[in-house]
Each structure stands twice: as structure tokens, then as C-alpha cells.
Amino acid sequence: MRIFTLFAASALLFSHLSGNPQCYVEGYNDLIASADENALILKDGTKFPYHTDSSKSSWEDKINNADLATQLIQSYDAGGSETPPPYLFDPGRLRYQPFFQSLYGKNKKEIEKNLVTITWPTLGGSVKLPVNKVGGVDKKLYAIGQEISKLPKRDRIWAEGATTYAYRVIKDTDRLSMHSFGIAIDLAPAKTQYWKDEAASETAHIGYKNTMPLSIVRIFEKHGFIWGGRWYHYDTMHFEYRPELLASSCVATAK
């Protein structure tokens, strides 16, 4: 497994200036009624503005005040290579929290009502993991586990130590982790890499490191999960369900 260091990061902040609102409809077709440049409407009638008035002039503004438009401003490169991402290129890391709260549960109590348990295969047997059932996330993660179980042992070992639901904020922020919604999973936490082990500042220039095999990554991506190893702020153990970024009208062309 190769480990990369980014010596001279690109100054490219966004490779795409805006995303297509239809990515949301395509990604969550059983949950979203419509979306355009003005608003997104869930099938239960909940309506969100596509753009909010909060400042988004700096990187810190974007990550702390993201709206639905901001979520799609960087196109995810599904199936791409292990090339280190450009400076501040984090497709999927800019999140509009109210959107996910409406889909999966507005608070801890509501989220936990939507949790079910799946069986996740391990080299020694299996473990039970709590996962959100809304939109069939549980079924997709179960299918991912079954596919990973067919990989060679040298790859499967990177799917050990799996953890899913934990109601908590992201380290050093007040933003909810995607684990709080039961739609994220971490694998091999003792052997993978996290950007904050190198630097604390969001705008620091950091080197890229990864040991997670792409054989596992591509299985996740096929089922609507993005990988934190495709972020400049790499989190190579982390996968989260984000089908809007993997919709055919939204995903970047694989290199």
C-alpha cells in the first residue's frame, strides 16, 4: 500500500462552481419531491432554501455555514485514483446539517428510533452494527459488507474494527458528525490516517497519507457512500452515505 505526501498542493479551491440541484432528486428519489436553484422540497412537505444568506466568503465560512448549494460545489471523483486531492478539495465535507436532520432524525431520540441492526462480516465471524433505515441505508451497508467479505484477506483486513452510530460532534467543532445520523462507518481506525494528526488548522498545508485499499473504496462508492480519503482533509477510515454526490448528473469523471 502506498503512502503519499503532498509537497506542493494546488491552489484550486473548487473544481466546479456549482452543482446541479437535480443531484438531490436523483440521489434521494424516494425522499425528495423536487429541487431547483430556489428550494428543495422533501416528500413529507419540508422545504429548504437552496441558498442561504450566511457568509461563505472564506473556507471557514463554507464549512461552518454550508447550504444545499455549497454541498455540491465540489464534484466527487468516484472510482478515481490515489492521486492526492488538491488544496481544500473536500467533496462531501461541506454539509448543510438541517437537511440531514430532516431526513434521518432531528435529535438523538428521533435518530435512534430509525436505527436498525445489521450484521457486518469480520475475519473471525461477524459483529452487529446500528445503522439508519431511512432510504434503505441499512440495506446498502449490509450489501457492502457482503461484497467486502468476498475480497482477498489482504484487503478484508482493512474492514475490521468497524464502528457506525455515535451521537457526537466532529472533533473541535459544534457540527454533528455523520455518525450521529447512523449513516457513516469507520474501518480499521488503528491503522488508517486522519488529517488532524498532522495539523489542527482547516487551512494548513498538509501531506496526504492513505493505506485503505481502493478495492474496498469502490464497493462503498457503488452503493452511494463517499470516502474521506478523497478529501484534502483526509479521513481514510471514514465512509458516509451521500448519494447526491454519486448521482450520474453530479459525479465527476473518474481519472
DRENZATI-734967 format. One record per residue (C-alpha): chain; x, y, z. Coordinates in steps of 0.25 Angstrom, whole numbers, plus 2048, in hexadecimal, padded with zeros to 3 digits. Layout:
BEGIN
<chain->A; c1->X; c2->Y; c3->Z> .
...
% end
This chain:
BEGIN
<chain->A; c1->800; c2->800; c3->800> .
<chain->A; c1->806; c2->80E; c3->7FC> .
<chain->A; c1->806; c2->81A; c3->805> .
<chain->A; c1->806; c2->827; c3->7FF> .
<chain->A; c1->80B; c2->835; c3->803> .
<chain->A; c1->806; c2->841; c3->7FC> .
<chain->A; c1->812; c2->84A; c3->7FB> .
<chain->A; c1->80C; c2->855; c3->7F2> .
<chain->A; c1->7FD; c2->856; c3->7F4> .
<chain->A; c1->7F5; c2->85C; c3->7E9> .
<chain->A; c1->7EF; c2->86A; c3->7EC> .
<chain->A; c1->7E2; c2->865; c3->7E5> .
<chain->A; c1->7D7; c2->866; c3->7EF> .
<chain->A; c1->7CB; c2->862; c3->7E7> .
<chain->A; c1->7CB; c2->85A; c3->7DA> .
<chain->A; c1->7BD; c2->85D; c3->7D7> .
<chain->A; c1->7B6; c2->86A; c3->7DB> .
<chain->A; c1->7A8; c2->864; c3->7DD> .
<chain->A; c1->7A1; c2->857; c3->7DD> .
<chain->A; c1->794; c2->852; c3->7D7> .
<chain->A; c1->788; c2->852; c3->7E1> .
<chain->A; c1->783; c2->846; c3->7DA> .
<chain->A; c1->78E; c2->83E; c3->7E0> .
<chain->A; c1->786; c2->83E; c3->7ED> .
<chain->A; c1->779; c2->839; c3->7E6> .
<chain->A; c1->781; c2->82E; c3->7DF> .
<chain->A; c1->789; c2->82A; c3->7EB> .
<chain->A; c1->77D; c2->82A; c3->7F5> .
<chain->A; c1->772; c2->827; c3->7EB> .
<chain->A; c1->769; c2->820; c3->7F6> .
<chain->A; c1->76B; c2->82C; c3->7FF> .
<chain->A; c1->76B; c2->839; c3->7F7> .
<chain->A; c1->760; c2->83E; c3->7EF> .
<chain->A; c1->767; c2->849; c3->7E7> .
<chain->A; c1->773; c2->852; c3->7E7> .
<chain->A; c1->777; c2->85F; c3->7E0> .
<chain->A; c1->780; c2->86B; c3->7E1> .
<chain->A; c1->775; c2->871; c3->7EB> .
<chain->A; c1->771; c2->865; c3->7F4> .
<chain->A; c1->772; c2->857; c3->7F7> .
<chain->A; c1->765; c2->850; c3->7FC> .
<chain->A; c1->764; c2->843; c3->803> .
<chain->A; c1->759; c2->839; c3->800> .
<chain->A; c1->753; c2->83C; c3->80E> .
<chain->A; c1->752; c2->84B; c3->80A> .
<chain->A; c1->75E; c2->850; c3->811> .
<chain->A; c1->764; c2->85B; c3->809> .
<chain->A; c1->772; c2->861; c3->80A> .
<chain->A; c1->778; c2->86D; c3->803> .
<chain->A; c1->783; c2->868; c3->7F8> .
<chain->A; c1->78B; c2->874; c3->7FC> .
<chain->A; c1->78C; c2->87B; c3->80A> .
<chain->A; c1->791; c2->889; c3->80D> .
<chain->A; c1->79C; c2->885; c3->817> .
<chain->A; c1->7AA; c2->889; c3->813> .
<chain->A; c1->7B2; c2->880; c3->80A> .
<chain->A; c1->7BE; c2->888; c3->806> .
<chain->A; c1->7C9; c2->880; c3->80E> .
<chain->A; c1->7CB; c2->872; c3->80F> .
<chain->A; c1->7C7; c2->872; c3->81E> .
<chain->A; c1->7BA; c2->879; c3->81A> .
<chain->A; c1->7B7; c2->86E; c3->80F> .
<chain->A; c1->7BA; c2->862; c3->819> .
<chain->A; c1->7B2; c2->869; c3->824> .
<chain->A; c1->7A7; c2->86F; c3->81C> .
<chain->A; c1->7A5; c2->866; c3->811> .
<chain->A; c1->797; c2->865; c3->80A> .
<chain->A; c1->792; c2->85C; c3->7FF> .
<chain->A; c1->799; c2->863; c3->7F4> .
<chain->A; c1->7A6; c2->862; c3->7FC> .
<chain->A; c1->7A5; c2->853; c3->7FE> .
<chain->A; c1->7A6; c2->851; c3->7EF> .
<chain->A; c1->7B1; c2->85C; c3->7EC> .
<chain->A; c1->7BC; c2->851; c3->7EB> .
<chain->A; c1->7B9; c2->845; c3->7E2> .
<chain->A; c1->7BD; c2->837; c3->7E8> .
<chain->A; c1->7C6; c2->82F; c3->7DF> .
<chain->A; c1->7C1; c2->821; c3->7E1> .
<chain->A; c1->7CA; c2->816; c3->7DD> .
<chain->A; c1->7D5; c2->81F; c3->7DB> .
<chain->A; c1->7E4; c2->81C; c3->7DE> .
<chain->A; c1->7EC; c2->81E; c3->7EB> .
<chain->A; c1->7F1; c2->82C; c3->7E6> .
<chain->A; c1->7F1; c2->835; c3->7F2> .
<chain->A; c1->7E6; c2->83F; c3->7F2> .
<chain->A; c1->7E9; c2->84E; c3->7EF> .
<chain->A; c1->7E9; c2->858; c3->7FA> .
<chain->A; c1->7DC; c2->85A; c3->801> .
<chain->A; c1->7D5; c2->850; c3->7F8> .
<chain->A; c1->7CB; c2->848; c3->801> .
<chain->A; c1->7BF; c2->844; c3->7F9> .
<chain->A; c1->7B4; c2->840; c3->803> .
<chain->A; c1->7BB; c2->846; c3->80F> .
<chain->A; c1->7B3; c2->853; c3->80D> .
<chain->A; c1->7A5; c2->84F; c3->813> .
<chain->A; c1->798; c2->856; c3->816> .
<chain->A; c1->794; c2->850; c3->823> .
<chain->A; c1->785; c2->853; c3->823> .
<chain->A; c1->784; c2->84B; c3->816> .
<chain->A; c1->789; c2->83E; c3->81D> .
<chain->A; c1->781; c2->841; c3->82A> .
<chain->A; c1->774; c2->841; c3->822> .
<chain->A; c1->778; c2->834; c3->81A> .
<chain->A; c1->77D; c2->82C; c3->826> .
<chain->A; c1->778; c2->832; c3->833> .
<chain->A; c1->778; c2->840; c3->839> .
<chain->A; c1->77F; c2->83B; c3->846> .
<chain->A; c1->785; c2->82F; c3->84D> .
<chain->A; c1->777; c2->82A; c3->851> .
<chain->A; c1->772; c2->82B; c3->843> .
<chain->A; c1->77E; c2->825; c3->83C> .
<chain->A; c1->77E; c2->819; c3->846> .
<chain->A; c1->770; c2->816; c3->842> .
<chain->A; c1->775; c2->814; c3->834> .
<chain->A; c1->781; c2->80B; c3->837> .
<chain->A; c1->781; c2->7FC; c3->834> .
<chain->A; c1->78C; c2->7F2; c3->836> .
<chain->A; c1->794; c2->7EB; c3->82A> .
<chain->A; c1->79E; c2->7E0; c3->82A> .
<chain->A; c1->7AC; c2->7E4; c3->826> .
<chain->A; c1->7B5; c2->7D9; c3->822> .
<chain->A; c1->7C3; c2->7D8; c3->828> .
<chain->A; c1->7CE; c2->7CF; c3->826> .
<chain->A; c1->7CA; c2->7C8; c3->833> .
<chain->A; c1->7BB; c2->7C7; c3->831> .
<chain->A; c1->7B2; c2->7D4; c3->832> .
<chain->A; c1->7AE; c2->7E0; c3->83A> .
<chain->A; c1->7A1; c2->7E7; c3->83C> .
<chain->A; c1->7A1; c2->7F6; c3->837> .
<chain->A; c1->796; c2->800; c3->839> .
<chain->A; c1->792; c2->807; c3->82C> .
<chain->A; c1->787; c2->811; c3->828> .
<chain->A; c1->77C; c2->80A; c3->820> .
<chain->A; c1->777; c2->817; c3->819> .
<chain->A; c1->779; c2->816; c3->80A> .
<chain->A; c1->77E; c2->808; c3->80B> .
<chain->A; c1->78C; c2->80C; c3->811> .
<chain->A; c1->78C; c2->7FF; c3->819> .
<chain->A; c1->789; c2->7F6; c3->80D> .
<chain->A; c1->794; c2->7FD; c3->805> .
<chain->A; c1->79E; c2->7FC; c3->810> .
<chain->A; c1->79B; c2->7ED; c3->812> .
<chain->A; c1->79D; c2->7EB; c3->803> .
<chain->A; c1->7AB; c2->7F2; c3->804> .
<chain->A; c1->7AF; c2->7E8; c3->810> .
<chain->A; c1->7AB; c2->7DC; c3->808> .
<chain->A; c1->7B3; c2->7E1; c3->7FC> .
<chain->A; c1->7BF; c2->7E4; c3->804> .
<chain->A; c1->7BF; c2->7D6; c3->80A> .
<chain->A; c1->7C2; c2->7D1; c3->7FD> .
<chain->A; c1->7CF; c2->7D9; c3->7FB> .
<chain->A; c1->7DD; c2->7D2; c3->7FE> .
<chain->A; c1->7E1; c2->7D2; c3->80D> .
<chain->A; c1->7EC; c2->7DD; c3->80A> .
<chain->A; c1->7E0; c2->7E7; c3->806> .
<chain->A; c1->7D6; c2->7E2; c3->810> .
<chain->A; c1->7DF; c2->7E4; c3->81C> .
<chain->A; c1->7DC; c2->7F3; c3->819> .
<chain->A; c1->7CD; c2->7F1; c3->81C> .
<chain->A; c1->7D0; c2->7ED; c3->82A> .
<chain->A; c1->7CD; c2->7F5; c3->837> .
<chain->A; c1->7C0; c2->7FB; c3->831> .
<chain->A; c1->7B8; c2->805; c3->838> .
<chain->A; c1->7AC; c2->80D; c3->834> .
<chain->A; c1->7A2; c2->815; c3->83C> .
<chain->A; c1->7A7; c2->81E; c3->847> .
<chain->A; c1->79F; c2->82B; c3->84A> .
<chain->A; c1->7AA; c2->835; c3->84B> .
<chain->A; c1->7B0; c2->842; c3->845> .
<chain->A; c1->7BC; c2->842; c3->83B> .
<chain->A; c1->7C9; c2->844; c3->843> .
<chain->A; c1->7CC; c2->853; c3->846> .
<chain->A; c1->7BF; c2->857; c3->840> .
<chain->A; c1->7B0; c2->859; c3->844> .
<chain->A; c1->7AB; c2->852; c3->838> .
<chain->A; c1->7A5; c2->844; c3->839> .
<chain->A; c1->7AD; c2->838; c3->834> .
<chain->A; c1->7A6; c2->830; c3->829> .
<chain->A; c1->7A8; c2->824; c3->832> .
<chain->A; c1->79D; c2->82C; c3->83B> .
<chain->A; c1->793; c2->828; c3->830> .
<chain->A; c1->797; c2->81A; c3->82F> .
<chain->A; c1->79B; c2->81B; c3->820> .
<chain->A; c1->7AA; c2->81A; c3->822> .
<chain->A; c1->7B4; c2->80F; c3->825> .
<chain->A; c1->7C3; c2->810; c3->829> .
<chain->A; c1->7CC; c2->804; c3->825> .
<chain->A; c1->7DA; c2->800; c3->82B> .
<chain->A; c1->7DB; c2->80C; c3->834> .
<chain->A; c1->7E8; c2->808; c3->83A> .
<chain->A; c1->7EF; c2->807; c3->82C> .
<chain->A; c1->7E9; c2->812; c3->824> .
<chain->A; c1->7EC; c2->821; c3->823> .
<chain->A; c1->7E5; c2->82D; c3->827> .
<chain->A; c1->7EA; c2->83B; c3->823> .
<chain->A; c1->7E9; c2->841; c3->831> .
<chain->A; c1->7F4; c2->838; c3->836> .
<chain->A; c1->7FD; c2->841; c3->82D> .
<chain->A; c1->7F7; c2->84F; c3->82F> .
<chain->A; c1->7EB; c2->856; c3->836> .
<chain->A; c1->7E8; c2->861; c3->82D> .
<chain->A; c1->7DE; c2->860; c3->822> .
<chain->A; c1->7E7; c2->868; c3->818> .
<chain->A; c1->7F4; c2->861; c3->81C> .
<chain->A; c1->7FC; c2->85B; c3->811> .
<chain->A; c1->7FD; c2->84D; c3->814> .
<chain->A; c1->802; c2->840; c3->80D> .
<chain->A; c1->7F9; c2->835; c3->808> .
<chain->A; c1->7FA; c2->827; c3->80E> .
<chain->A; c1->7F2; c2->81A; c3->80C> .
<chain->A; c1->7F2; c2->80B; c3->80E> .
<chain->A; c1->7E4; c2->808; c3->80B> .
<chain->A; c1->7E3; c2->7FF; c3->7FE> .
<chain->A; c1->7DB; c2->804; c3->7F3> .
<chain->A; c1->7D4; c2->7F7; c3->7F1> .
<chain->A; c1->7CC; c2->7FA; c3->7FE> .
<chain->A; c1->7CA; c2->809; c3->7FA> .
<chain->A; c1->7C4; c2->805; c3->7ED> .
<chain->A; c1->7BA; c2->7FB; c3->7F3> .
<chain->A; c1->7B5; c2->807; c3->7FC> .
<chain->A; c1->7B4; c2->810; c3->7F1> .
<chain->A; c1->7AC; c2->807; c3->7E8> .
<chain->A; c1->7A1; c2->807; c3->7F3> .
<chain->A; c1->7A1; c2->816; c3->7F6> .
<chain->A; c1->7AB; c2->818; c3->800> .
<chain->A; c1->7B7; c2->822; c3->7FF> .
<chain->A; c1->7C5; c2->820; c3->805> .
<chain->A; c1->7CC; c2->82A; c3->80D> .
<chain->A; c1->7D9; c2->826; c3->806> .
<chain->A; c1->7D5; c2->82F; c3->7FA> .
<chain->A; c1->7D6; c2->83B; c3->803> .
<chain->A; c1->7E1; c2->844; c3->805> .
<chain->A; c1->7DE; c2->844; c3->814> .
<chain->A; c1->7DF; c2->834; c3->813> .
<chain->A; c1->7D8; c2->82B; c3->81C> .
<chain->A; c1->7DB; c2->81E; c3->815> .
<chain->A; c1->7D3; c2->815; c3->81F> .
<chain->A; c1->7C6; c2->81D; c3->81C> .
<chain->A; c1->7BB; c2->819; c3->813> .
<chain->A; c1->7AD; c2->820; c3->813> .
<chain->A; c1->7A0; c2->81F; c3->80B> .
<chain->A; c1->7A0; c2->82B; c3->801> .
<chain->A; c1->798; c2->826; c3->7F4> .
<chain->A; c1->797; c2->835; c3->7EF> .
<chain->A; c1->7A6; c2->835; c3->7ED> .
<chain->A; c1->7A5; c2->828; c3->7E5> .
<chain->A; c1->799; c2->82B; c3->7DD> .
<chain->A; c1->79C; c2->82A; c3->7CE> .
<chain->A; c1->799; c2->839; c3->7CC> .
<chain->A; c1->7A3; c2->83D; c3->7D7> .
<chain->A; c1->7AF; c2->833; c3->7D8> .
<chain->A; c1->7BC; c2->837; c3->7D2> .
<chain->A; c1->7C2; c2->82F; c3->7C6> .
<chain->A; c1->7CB; c2->825; c3->7CC> .
<chain->A; c1->7DA; c2->827; c3->7C9> .
% end
